[in-house]
Amino acid sequence: MERSKYISLVTELRQIAVARALVLLNDKEDAEDVAAEVMLRLWERHRLLRDDADEVRYFAYTMTKNLSLDLLRHRRRYPILRIFHRQNSDEEETDSIPDIPDSFTPQQYVESKEVGDIFRMAMGQLPYNWRKIIEMREKEDMSFAEIAQVLGTSESSCRGMMSKARQRLLQLINKMT
């Protein structure tokens, strides 16, 4: 699906996700979290989606239902850990050899690799939503307005999520060093 067509559906898809999650979870904050995750996952797949808007709506509805049920199952299984979000462990890390500047000494290379490893470990511990927002902002070089369009939320909400994500990322990095 083209980016412009996807963005034109974002508001409706978010409304579908929030409404369905609210019915299943009966908690506004959790419903918002699930809706944000659905919107991020749809964004990641928007190029693979067909141009059929009804099919995309149904896909969003089904994804919301499944993520909500996963959250409920997780709560039942681990009632003490309700504050933690489920992490996606199925992401693959590439072990390719990075480009090394000629001016790097072996010690600088090792230090750089260690810093990168610590950063990747800290990013892996962030909640899915926060991790994806950081990636959209830093890797895909998207503006807050573009991220807000993708998520179907306000620009200030995106800025708030980014701020919280960065603070948590710094806390995790400080713990690891």
N, CA, C and O of each residue as an XYZ file, in Angstrom:
708
protein
N       0.853     -1.164      0.000
C       0.000      0.000      0.000
C       0.900      1.228      0.000
O       1.923      1.257      0.684
N       0.525      2.209     -0.748
C       1.299      3.435     -0.814
C       1.217      4.192      0.506
O       0.227      4.108      1.233
N       2.272      4.923      0.793
C       2.366      5.658      2.062
C       1.206      6.646      2.223
O       0.614      6.734      3.298
N       0.887      7.377      1.175
C      -0.175      8.386      1.263
C      -1.543      7.741      1.519
O      -2.352      8.274      2.279
N      -1.791      6.610      0.889
C      -3.068      5.924      1.107
C      -3.134      5.374      2.535
O      -4.175      5.437      3.188
N      -1.999      4.832      3.011
C      -1.968      4.332      4.386
C      -2.234      5.474      5.368
O      -3.039      5.330      6.288
N      -1.564      6.596      5.171
C      -1.719      7.733      6.088
C      -3.152      8.256      6.077
O      -3.642      8.744      7.095
N      -3.822      8.156      4.935
C      -5.223      8.599      4.891
C      -6.131      7.694      5.721
O      -7.208      8.117      6.141
N      -5.709      6.453      5.959
C      -6.499      5.509      6.763
C      -6.128      5.512      8.240
O      -6.832      4.907      9.048
N      -5.044      6.175      8.609
C      -4.498      6.084      9.965
C      -5.519      6.436     11.046
O      -5.655      5.692     12.017
N      -6.227      7.531     10.906
C      -7.174      7.960     11.939
C      -8.241      6.905     12.163
O      -8.576      6.578     13.301
N      -8.770      6.377     11.074
C      -9.806      5.345     11.184
C      -9.251      4.059     11.793
O      -9.906      3.434     12.627
N      -8.052      3.666     11.379
C      -7.442      2.446     11.920
C      -7.184      2.581     13.417
O      -7.403      1.638     14.178
N      -6.718      3.756     13.836
C      -6.470      3.984     15.262
C      -7.771      3.919     16.056
O      -7.804      3.344     17.144
N      -8.839      4.503     15.524
C     -10.133      4.445     16.203
C     -10.612      3.007     16.349
O     -11.137      2.628     17.396
N     -10.434      2.213     15.309
C     -10.800      0.800     15.364
C     -10.000      0.096     16.446
O     -10.554     -0.662     17.243
N      -8.682      0.350     16.474
C      -7.807     -0.325     17.437
C      -8.139      0.078     18.873
O      -8.210     -0.782     19.751
N      -8.343      1.360     19.120
C      -8.648      1.817     20.483
C      -9.991      1.260     20.941
O     -10.118      0.788     22.071
N     -10.994      1.314     20.064
C     -12.331      0.830     20.440
C     -12.308     -0.662     20.757
O     -12.875     -1.092     21.761
N     -11.661     -1.447     19.912
C     -11.621     -2.903     20.131
C     -10.826     -3.238     21.393
O     -11.252     -4.083     22.181
N      -9.701     -2.602     21.591
C      -8.869     -2.866     22.770
C      -9.589     -2.453     24.049
O      -9.477     -3.128     25.072
N     -10.322     -1.356     23.994
C     -11.060     -0.883     25.163
C     -12.147     -1.866     25.562
O     -12.385     -2.088     26.750
N     -12.803     -2.451     24.581
C     -13.832     -3.452     24.864
C     -13.205     -4.674     25.540
O     -13.759     -5.201     26.505
N     -12.067     -5.117     25.043
C     -11.445     -6.334     25.573
C     -10.705     -6.109     26.895
O     -10.744     -6.962     27.782
N     -10.036     -4.970     27.025
C      -9.180     -4.744     28.189
C      -9.853     -3.959     29.303
O      -9.479     -4.091     30.468
N     -10.830     -3.154     28.961
C     -11.559     -2.341     29.930
C     -10.617     -1.416     30.718
O     -10.829     -1.159     31.903
N      -9.583     -0.929     30.041
C      -8.612     -0.024     30.643
C      -8.109      0.910     29.551
O      -7.511      0.465     28.572
N      -8.351      2.197     29.722
C      -8.034      3.175     28.673
C      -6.537      3.222     28.359
O      -6.153      3.271     27.191
N      -5.688      3.207     29.393
C      -4.244      3.276     29.159
C      -3.740      2.062     28.401
O      -2.958      2.199     27.460
N      -4.182      0.867     28.805
C      -3.768     -0.339     28.098
C      -4.301     -0.344     26.671
O      -3.617     -0.790     25.749
N      -5.519      0.150     26.489
C      -6.091      0.220     25.143
C      -5.263      1.149     24.261
O      -5.029      0.849     23.090
N      -4.821      2.267     24.814
C      -3.972      3.191     24.056
C      -2.635      2.548     23.710
O      -2.131      2.715     22.600
N      -2.061      1.810     24.662
C      -0.790      1.131     24.406
C      -0.930      0.092     23.293
O      -0.091      0.014     22.396
N      -1.995     -0.700     23.362
C      -2.225     -1.720     22.332
C      -2.461     -1.051     20.986
O      -1.931     -1.503     19.971
N      -3.248      0.019     20.964
C      -3.508      0.726     19.708
C      -2.215      1.279     19.117
O      -2.007      1.207     17.906
N      -1.356      1.825     19.953
C      -0.073      2.347     19.463
C       0.773      1.224     18.881
O       1.414      1.397     17.845
N       0.773      0.080     19.542
C       1.542     -1.057     19.031
C       0.978     -1.540     17.702
O       1.734     -1.878     16.791
N      -0.342     -1.575     17.590
C      -0.976     -1.980     16.329
C      -0.584     -1.006     15.219
O      -0.243     -1.424     14.113
N      -0.634      0.288     15.516
C      -0.300      1.286     14.499
C       1.163      1.167     14.067
O       1.477      1.331     12.889
N       2.051      0.884     15.012
C       3.463      0.708     14.666
C       3.673     -0.534     13.808
O       4.419     -0.504     12.830
N       3.015     -1.616     14.180
C       3.161     -2.847     13.398
C       2.569     -2.696     12.001
O       3.121     -3.217     11.031
N       1.459     -1.992     11.897
C       0.887     -1.728     10.573
C       1.837     -0.865      9.746
O       2.015     -1.095      8.550
N       2.443      0.129     10.392
C       3.383      0.981      9.671
C       4.554      0.175      9.134
O       4.999      0.382      8.005
N       5.051     -0.748      9.957
C       6.176     -1.578      9.510
C       5.812     -2.412      8.288
O       6.678     -2.731      7.473
N       4.546     -2.764      8.158
C       4.090     -3.630      7.068
C       3.332     -2.870      5.981
O       2.799     -3.498      5.065
N       3.267     -1.556      6.050
C       2.393     -0.827      5.125
C       2.739     -1.056      3.658
O       1.857     -1.007      2.800
N       3.996     -1.302      3.364
C       4.373     -1.562      1.968
C       3.886     -2.929      1.491
O       3.712     -3.143      0.292
N       3.669     -3.841      2.415
C       3.236     -5.190      2.060
C       1.717     -5.331      1.984
O       1.208     -6.319      1.454
N       0.998     -4.344      2.513
C      -0.460     -4.413      2.535
C      -1.029     -4.133      1.152
O      -0.483     -3.345      0.380
N      -2.137     -4.800      0.862
C      -2.835     -4.533     -0.398
C      -3.586     -3.212     -0.295
O      -3.792     -2.692      0.802
N      -3.988     -2.682     -1.421
C      -4.689     -1.398     -1.452
C      -6.148     -1.484     -1.037
O      -6.860     -0.483     -1.109
N      -6.607     -2.632     -0.612
C      -7.998     -2.814     -0.187
C      -8.160     -2.289      1.250
O      -7.665     -2.902      2.196
N      -8.851     -1.158      1.405
C      -9.004     -0.521      2.715
C      -9.764     -1.417      3.687
O      -9.430     -1.461      4.871
N     -10.781     -2.130      3.207
C     -11.541     -3.020      4.090
C     -10.664     -4.134      4.649
O     -10.794     -4.517      5.812
N      -9.784     -4.642      3.824
C      -8.867     -5.695      4.265
C      -7.904     -5.165      5.330
O      -7.608     -5.861      6.302
N      -7.426     -3.960      5.152
C      -6.509     -3.347      6.129
C      -7.248     -3.088      7.439
O      -6.685     -3.299      8.514
N      -8.502     -2.634      7.368
C      -9.302     -2.418      8.579
C      -9.480     -3.731      9.343
O      -9.322     -3.777     10.563
N      -9.808     -4.787      8.617
C      -9.995     -6.090      9.260
C      -8.684     -6.577      9.879
O      -8.679     -7.142     10.973
N      -7.581     -6.355      9.174
C      -6.276     -6.745      9.677
C      -5.971     -6.008     10.989
O      -5.488     -6.612     11.946
N      -6.257     -4.698     11.025
C      -6.053     -3.901     12.241
C      -6.943     -4.409     13.372
O      -6.495     -4.520     14.514
N      -8.184     -4.714     13.063
C      -9.130     -5.231     14.051
C      -8.631     -6.550     14.636
O      -8.630     -6.736     15.853
N      -8.211     -7.459     13.767
C      -7.718     -8.770     14.210
C      -6.426     -8.640     15.014
O      -6.257     -9.304     16.037
N      -5.525     -7.794     14.555
C      -4.264     -7.592     15.273
C      -4.523     -7.015     16.663
O      -3.875     -7.408     17.633
N      -5.465     -6.090     16.755
C      -5.815     -5.494     18.051
C      -6.383     -6.549     18.983
O      -6.016     -6.619     20.156
N      -7.267     -7.358     18.461
C      -7.854     -8.427     19.273
C      -6.767     -9.363     19.793
O      -6.744     -9.690     20.979
N      -5.871     -9.793     18.914
C      -4.822    -10.734     19.309
C      -3.854    -10.133     20.327
O      -3.482    -10.797     21.295
N      -3.448     -8.887     20.117
C      -2.541     -8.250     21.073
C      -3.217     -8.033     22.425
O      -2.581     -8.172     23.470
N      -4.497     -7.695     22.405
C      -5.240     -7.513     23.661
C      -5.355     -8.825     24.413
O      -5.155     -8.872     25.627
N      -5.675     -9.889     23.694
C      -5.783    -11.203     24.339
C      -4.429    -11.672     24.866
O      -4.352    -12.285     25.930
N      -3.369    -11.384     24.123
C      -2.019    -11.714     24.611
C      -1.729    -10.995     25.923
O      -1.182    -11.584     26.856
N      -2.097     -9.728     25.987
C      -1.875     -8.943     27.208
C      -2.670     -9.529     28.377
O      -2.154     -9.631     29.489
N      -3.910     -9.908     28.128
C      -4.737    -10.514     29.189
C      -4.149    -11.841     29.653
O      -4.105    -12.116     30.852
N      -3.697    -12.666     28.708
C      -3.080    -13.952     29.074
C      -1.817    -13.722     29.897
O      -1.572    -14.404     30.892
N      -1.042    -12.773     29.474
C       0.205    -12.471     30.179
C      -0.079    -12.019     31.613
O       0.634    -12.397     32.543
N      -1.107    -11.222     31.781
C      -1.481    -10.762     33.129
C      -1.925    -11.919     34.003
O      -1.576    -11.982     35.182
N      -2.691    -12.832     33.431
C      -3.143    -13.984     34.218
C      -1.975    -14.860     34.615
O      -1.937    -15.395     35.723
N      -1.026    -15.006     33.713
C       0.107    -15.886     33.966
C       1.088    -15.273     34.943
O       1.669    -15.982     35.765
N       1.282    -13.963     34.865
C       2.252    -13.269     35.699
C       1.601    -12.056     36.369
O       1.881    -10.924     35.976
N       0.757    -12.261     37.352
C       0.040    -11.123     37.935
C       0.944    -10.100     38.612
O       0.582     -8.926     38.687
N       2.102    -10.508     39.102
C       3.019     -9.579     39.769
C       3.686     -8.655     38.754
O       4.024     -7.518     39.080
N       3.876     -9.132     37.537
C       4.643     -8.393     36.536
C       3.763     -7.589     35.584
O       4.133     -7.397     34.426
N       2.629     -7.126     36.037
C       1.709     -6.395     35.165
C       2.292     -5.115     34.606
O       1.864     -4.640     33.554
N       3.269     -4.554     35.304
C       3.808     -3.281     34.827
C       4.769     -3.452     33.659
O       5.081     -2.479     32.972
N       5.242     -4.670     33.423
C       6.194     -4.892     32.349
C       5.480     -5.260     31.059
O       4.446     -5.928     31.075
N       6.037     -4.820     29.953
C       5.489     -5.141     28.645
C       6.193     -6.359     28.081
O       7.354     -6.624     28.390
N       5.476     -7.089     27.255
C       6.043     -8.245     26.584
C       7.070     -7.762     25.564
O       6.815     -6.820     24.814
N       8.220     -8.406     25.542
C       9.270     -8.026     24.598
C       9.254     -8.975     23.409
O       8.986    -10.167     23.558
N       9.535     -8.450     22.254
C       9.642     -9.282     21.055
C      11.066     -9.812     20.982
O      12.012     -9.055     20.767
N      11.208    -11.114     21.160
C      12.536    -11.700     21.131
C      12.840    -12.316     19.773
O      13.899    -12.914     19.581
N      11.915    -12.171     18.834
C      12.113    -12.801     17.541
C      12.856    -11.905     16.559
O      13.028    -12.280     15.399
N      13.297    -10.739     16.993
C      14.033     -9.857     16.101
C      15.441    -10.410     15.916
O      16.098    -10.823     16.872
N      15.874    -10.408     14.697
C      17.193    -10.942     14.388
C      18.224     -9.826     14.421
O      17.962     -8.700     14.000
N      19.388    -10.161     14.923
C      20.501     -9.219     14.876
C      21.426     -9.653     13.760
O      21.718    -10.838     13.603
N      21.872     -8.706     13.004
C      22.800     -9.042     11.929
C      24.207     -9.021     12.485
O      24.570     -8.125     13.247
N      24.986     -9.996     12.108
C      26.366    -10.097     12.576
C      27.337     -9.711     11.470
O      28.418    -10.290     11.357
N      26.957     -8.745     10.664
C      27.834     -8.334      9.583
C      28.977     -7.494     10.156
O      28.860     -6.905     11.231
N      30.051     -7.456      9.431
C      31.220     -6.696      9.861
C      30.986     -5.239      9.508
O      30.737     -4.917      8.346
N      31.060     -4.357     10.488
C      30.803     -2.944     10.209
C      31.971     -2.293      9.480
O      33.092     -2.802      9.490
N      31.688     -1.163      8.850
C      32.767     -0.390      8.245
C      33.571      0.253      9.363
O      33.018      0.921     10.237
N      34.866      0.045      9.326
C      35.744      0.569     10.369
C      36.559      1.703      9.774
O      37.274      1.513      8.791
N      36.452      2.880     10.370
C      37.276      3.983      9.870
C      38.760      3.638      9.980
O      39.172      2.941     10.907
N      39.559      4.125      9.033
C      40.990      3.824      9.014
C      41.715      4.344     10.250
O      42.746      3.797     10.642
N      41.185      5.393     10.864
C      41.872      6.007     11.998
C      41.627      5.269     13.314
O      42.215      5.635     14.332
N      40.779      4.241     13.321
C      40.486      3.499     14.545
C      41.657      2.613     14.927
O      42.206      1.899     14.089
N      42.038      2.662     16.200
C      43.001      1.708     16.726
C      42.209      0.481     17.166
O      40.987      0.563     17.292
N      42.855     -0.638     17.401
C      42.114     -1.808     17.879
C      41.356     -1.534     19.179
O      40.236     -2.012     19.359
N      41.958     -0.777     20.071
C      41.286     -0.457     21.333
C      40.039      0.389     21.083
O      38.992      0.148     21.685
N      40.148      1.371     20.203
C      38.985      2.210     19.884
C      37.870      1.370     19.246
O      36.688      1.576     19.519
N      38.271      0.423     18.393
C      37.275     -0.441     17.761
C      36.542     -1.275     18.812
O      35.316     -1.385     18.766
N      37.275     -1.860     19.754
C      36.666     -2.684     20.806
C      35.745     -1.831     21.677
O      34.635     -2.250     22.005
N      36.202     -0.637     22.049
C      35.363      0.254     22.859
C      34.094      0.646     22.111
O      33.009      0.686     22.690
N      34.240      0.929     20.843
C      33.078      1.299     20.020
C      32.092      0.136     19.930
O      30.881      0.337     20.016
N      32.603     -1.057     19.759
C      31.745     -2.244     19.682
C      31.029     -2.478     21.009
O      29.848     -2.825     21.017
N      31.726     -2.294     22.131
C      31.111     -2.466     23.445
C      29.999     -1.448     23.670
O      28.940     -1.785     24.200
N      30.240     -0.212     23.270
C      29.221      0.829     23.409
C      27.995      0.461     22.563
O      26.857      0.603     23.010
N      28.241     -0.005     21.349
C      27.135     -0.419     20.481
C      26.363     -1.583     21.067
O      25.135     -1.617     20.990
N      27.071     -2.540     21.653
C      26.409     -3.689     22.273
C      25.541     -3.254     23.459
O      24.418     -3.732     23.621
N      26.065     -2.353     24.277
C      25.302     -1.853     25.426
C      24.052     -1.126     24.937
O      22.969     -1.297     25.497
N      24.205     -0.313     23.890
C      23.061      0.420     23.348
C      22.003     -0.549     22.817
O      20.814     -0.372     23.083
N      22.423     -1.569     22.071
C      21.463     -2.549     21.529
C      20.757     -3.322     22.646
O      19.562     -3.602     22.554
N      21.495     -3.661     23.692
C      20.877     -4.367     24.820
C      19.853     -3.473     25.519
O      18.767     -3.929     25.877
N      20.200     -2.206     25.710
C      19.268     -1.268     26.345
C      18.040     -1.057     25.474
O      16.921     -1.025     25.986
N      18.226     -0.912     24.172
C      17.091     -0.748     23.256
C      16.185     -1.975     23.306
O      14.962     -1.853     23.235
N      16.783     -3.149     23.427
C      16.006     -4.382     23.496
C      15.148     -4.480     24.747
O      14.158     -5.211     24.765
N      15.520     -3.751     25.789
C      14.763     -3.782     27.033
C      13.652     -2.734     27.077
O      12.814     -2.753     27.978
N      13.646     -1.822     26.108
C      12.579     -0.820     26.059
C      11.272     -1.469     25.606
O      11.299     -2.453     24.866
N      10.143     -0.940     26.032
C       8.866     -1.420     25.497
C       8.834     -1.233     23.982
O       9.444     -0.309     23.445
N       8.129     -2.105     23.319
C       8.069     -2.130     21.853
C       7.730     -0.753     21.273
O       8.391     -0.294     20.342
N       6.712     -0.098     21.817
C       6.262      1.196     21.290
C       7.382      2.224     21.337
O       7.628      2.923     20.354
N       8.050      2.319     22.457
C       9.114      3.303     22.622
C      10.271      3.007     21.683
O      10.834      3.917     21.075
N      10.626      1.728     21.567
C      11.734      1.337     20.702
C      11.440      1.723     19.246
O      12.314      2.236     18.548
N      10.227      1.477     18.803
C       9.875      1.782     17.415
C       9.807      3.285     17.163
O      10.168      3.748     16.081
N       9.348      4.045     18.147
C       9.303      5.498     17.973
C      10.722      6.052     17.861
O      10.981      6.929     17.037
N      11.638      5.549     18.679
C      13.040      5.983     18.577
C      13.596      5.604     17.210
O      14.300      6.400     16.588
N      13.289      4.408     16.737
C      13.794      3.982     15.434
C      13.225      4.836     14.304
O      13.945      5.192     13.371
N      11.926      5.167     14.384
C      11.342      6.006     13.340
C      11.988      7.389     13.345
O      12.230      7.973     12.288
N      12.262      7.900     14.522
C      12.843      9.241     14.634
C      14.312      9.243     14.228
O      14.741     10.116     13.473
N      15.086      8.281     14.717
C      16.530      8.295     14.507
C      16.966      7.578     13.231
O      17.781      8.117     12.481
N      16.451      6.388     12.966
C      16.886      5.631     11.791
C      16.189      6.086     10.518
O      16.828      6.288      9.485
N      14.867      6.247     10.602
C      14.110      6.631      9.409
C      14.056      8.140      9.233
O      13.520      8.623      8.236
N      14.604      8.899     10.188
C      14.688     10.350     10.141
C      13.326     10.999      9.894
O      13.201     11.925      9.093
N      12.305     10.492     10.599
C      10.957     11.039     10.462
C      10.766     12.173     11.468
O      11.321     12.141     12.567
N       9.985     13.161     11.084
C       9.687     14.264     11.992
C       8.605     13.809     12.972
O       7.966     12.776     12.774
N       8.410     14.600     14.034
C       7.358     14.267     14.992
C       5.985     14.331     14.323
O       5.089     13.560     14.668
N       5.822     15.239     13.376
C       4.548     15.345     12.657
C       4.285     14.073     11.855
O       3.159     13.576     11.830
N       5.316     13.547     11.199
C       5.155     12.309     10.426
C       4.863     11.123     11.338
O       4.013     10.292     11.022
N       5.556     11.041     12.459
C       5.313      9.954     13.411
C       3.888     10.051     13.953
O       3.202      9.039     14.097
N       3.450     11.270     14.252
C       2.084     11.467     14.742
C       1.071     11.028     13.698
O       0.044     10.445     14.044
N       1.342     11.297     12.424
C       0.443     10.855     11.362
C       0.385      9.342     11.306
O      -0.695      8.765     11.178
N       1.533      8.698     11.401
C       1.590      7.237     11.339
C       0.832      6.612     12.498
O       0.116      5.627     12.317
N       0.988      7.183     13.692
C       0.347      6.632     14.880
C      -1.082      7.121     15.062
O      -1.829      6.574     15.872
N      -1.458      8.138     14.320
C      -2.807      8.684     14.457
C      -3.003      9.396     15.780
O      -4.079      9.324     16.374
N      -1.982     10.076     16.242
C      -2.033     10.780     17.518
C      -1.480     12.190     17.328
O      -1.159     12.588     16.208
N      -1.371     12.932     18.405
C      -0.884     14.306     18.294
C       0.644     14.346     18.313
O       1.312     13.414     18.761
N       1.159     15.446     17.816
C       2.608     15.654     17.794
C       3.159     15.743     19.215
O       4.241     15.228     19.498
N       2.410     16.401     20.114
C       2.872     16.541     21.498
C       2.903     15.184     22.197
O       3.771     14.938     23.034
N       1.976     14.316     21.862
C       1.978     12.966     22.431
C       3.213     12.203     21.983
O       3.828     11.489     22.775
N       3.577     12.350     20.720
C       4.793     11.705     20.207
C       6.037     12.244     20.894
O       6.946     11.487     21.236
N       6.070     13.554     21.095
C       7.213     14.150     21.791
C       7.311     13.623     23.223
O       8.407     13.363     23.718
N       6.171     13.469     23.881
C       6.155     12.939     25.243
C       6.644     11.503     25.300
O       7.434     11.143     26.173
N       6.169     10.674     24.356
C       6.617      9.280     24.318
C       8.117      9.197     24.039
O       8.822      8.380     24.631
N       8.598     10.053     23.130
C      10.021     10.065     22.801
C      10.846     10.470     24.021
O      11.894      9.882     24.288
N      10.381     11.459     24.749
C      11.086     11.913     25.941
C      11.166     10.794     26.982
O      12.230     10.541     27.547
N      10.049     10.135     27.230
C      10.036      9.023     28.192
C      10.952      7.895     27.730
O      11.672      7.301     28.532
N      10.919      7.606     26.433
C      11.755      6.533     25.896
C      13.235      6.857     26.059
O      14.025      5.992     26.437
N      13.608      8.087     25.778
C      15.018      8.484     25.916
C      15.467      8.456     27.371
O      16.583      8.031     27.668
N      14.604      8.909     28.282
C      14.955      8.873     29.704
C      15.170      7.433     30.160
O      16.144      7.133     30.851
N      14.266      6.554     29.774
C      14.388      5.146     30.173
C      15.627      4.514     29.545
O      16.309      3.713     30.184
N      15.918      4.872     28.299
C      17.095      4.353     27.625
C      18.363      4.770     28.367
O      19.269      3.957     28.550
N      18.432      6.019     28.791
C      19.595      6.490     29.554
C      19.720      5.756     30.889
O      20.826      5.419     31.312
N      18.596      5.510     31.547
C      18.618      4.760     32.815
C      19.165      3.360     32.594
O      19.993      2.883     33.369
N      18.705      2.705     31.540
C      19.177      1.345     31.245
C      20.660      1.329     30.917
O      21.391      0.446     31.366
N      21.102      2.294     30.143
C      22.524      2.359     29.778
C      23.371      2.605     31.020
O      24.423      1.987     31.181
N      22.925      3.505     31.903
C      23.678      3.775     33.137
C      23.759      2.547     34.026
O      24.774      2.335     34.690
N      22.702      1.727     34.054
C      22.745      0.484     34.847
C      23.760     -0.485     34.291
O      24.411     -1.210     35.043
N      23.901     -0.504     32.973
C      24.776     -1.485     32.320
C      26.245     -1.081     32.345
O      27.124     -1.916     32.132
N      26.513      0.192     32.603
C      27.912      0.627     32.574
C      28.479      0.763     33.965
O      29.646      1.121     34.124
